[in-house]
Amino acid sequence: MSLRLATLSLALAVAGLSASTPAMASVHGNAAAGKDKAKVCAACHGDGNKTLDGTYPKLAGQYPDYLSKALHDYKAGKRKNVIMGGQAANLSEQDIADLTEYFGSLSGGIHDLTGHNR
């Protein structure tokens, strides 16, 4: 069994993950709680579709996994932005799950290239 654990640990290390990586956490988001927590986000990101200015990302309809990774990267300092780093620094895992669930539940202009022909 210890060989399996060592192999798993090595595989996770190679992938840049650990057993405590947020992506492996089982925190479930609540969109209603996220809506309340997102009030502070509105200062820059507006309603999620209409932002304060065109340089701020539209969050409505974004994939929750993408938003979660972005927030975790800001929190860890892997992604650099003075404002977002400060905003993300105090977010709990539950806060991130709630916010990403909320923004992911909104209708937005985000789409993939399904059905697109070259």
C-alpha positions in Angstrom: 0.0 0.0 0.0 2.8 2.4 0.7 4.2 1.9 -2.8 0.8 3.0 -4.2 0.8 6.0 -1.9 4.3 7.0 -3.0 3.4 6.6 -6.6 0.3 8.7 -6.2 2.3 11.4 -4.3 4.9 11.4 -7.1 2.2 11.7 -9.8 0.5 14.6 -7.9 3.9 16.3 -7.5 4.7 16.0 -11.2 1.3 17.4 -12.0 1.9 20.3 -9.6 -0.9 19.2 -7.3 -1.2 18.1 -3.7 -3.9 16.3 -1.7 -4.9 19.6 -0.3 -5.2 21.3 -3.7 -8.4 23.3 -3.9 -9.4 21.6 -7.1 -9.6 18.4 -5.1 -11.7 19.9 -2.3 -15.3 18.9 -2.1 -16.8 22.3 -1.3 -20.1 22.9 -3.0 -21.1 26.4 -4.0 -24.4 28.1 -3.3 -25.5 30.6 -6.0 -27.8 32.5 -3.6 -24.9 33.0 -1.1 -22.6 33.9 -4.0 -25.0 36.6 -5.2 -24.8 38.3 -1.8 -21.0 37.9 -1.7 -20.7 39.3 -5.2 -21.9 42.7 -4.2 -18.3 43.8 -3.6 -17.3 42.5 -7.1 -19.9 44.7 -8.7 -17.7 47.8 -8.1 -15.6 46.7 -11.1 -17.4 43.8 -12.7 -20.9 45.3 -12.6 -23.7 42.9 -13.0 -21.3 40.4 -14.6 -22.2 41.4 -18.1 -21.7 45.1 -18.0 -18.4 46.1 -16.3 -17.2 49.4 -14.9 -15.0 49.7 -18.0 -14.0 47.5 -20.9 -10.8 46.4 -19.4 -12.5 44.4 -16.6 -13.6 40.8 -17.4 -17.2 39.9 -17.8 -17.9 37.2 -15.2 -21.4 36.2 -16.1 -21.6 32.7 -17.6 -17.9 32.0 -17.0 -17.1 28.4 -16.2 -17.0 27.9 -12.4 -13.8 25.8 -12.7 -12.1 28.7 -14.6 -13.2 31.3 -12.1 -12.1 29.1 -9.2 -8.7 28.6 -10.6 -8.3 32.3 -11.3 -9.3 33.2 -7.7 -7.0 30.6 -6.2 -4.2 31.9 -8.4 -4.8 35.5 -7.3 -5.0 34.3 -3.7 -1.7 32.4 -4.0 0.1 35.2 -5.8 0.5 33.1 -9.0 -1.7 35.5 -10.9 -0.7 39.2 -10.4 -3.2 42.0 -10.0 -3.0 44.4 -7.1 -6.8 44.8 -6.8 -7.7 41.1 -7.3 -4.9 39.9 -5.2 -6.2 41.9 -2.3 -9.8 40.9 -2.9 -9.0 37.2 -3.2 -6.6 37.1 -0.2 -9.3 36.8 2.4 -11.7 34.5 0.5 -12.4 31.1 2.0 -12.9 28.0 0.0 -16.7 28.4 0.6 -16.6 32.0 -0.6 -14.8 31.0 -3.8 -17.3 28.1 -4.4 -20.3 30.4 -3.8 -19.0 33.2 -6.0 -18.1 30.8 -8.9 -21.4 29.1 -8.7 -23.2 32.4 -8.8 -21.3 33.9 -11.7 -21.5 30.6 -13.6 -25.3 30.5 -13.2 -25.7 33.9 -14.9 -26.6 34.2 -18.5 -23.6 35.7 -20.4 -22.0 35.9 -23.7 -19.5 33.2 -23.0 -19.6 30.4 -25.6 -17.4 27.7 -27.0 -16.8 26.9 -30.7 -19.2 23.9 -30.8 -20.6 23.7 -34.3 -18.1 26.2 -35.7 -16.8 25.3 -39.1 -13.5 26.6 -40.5 
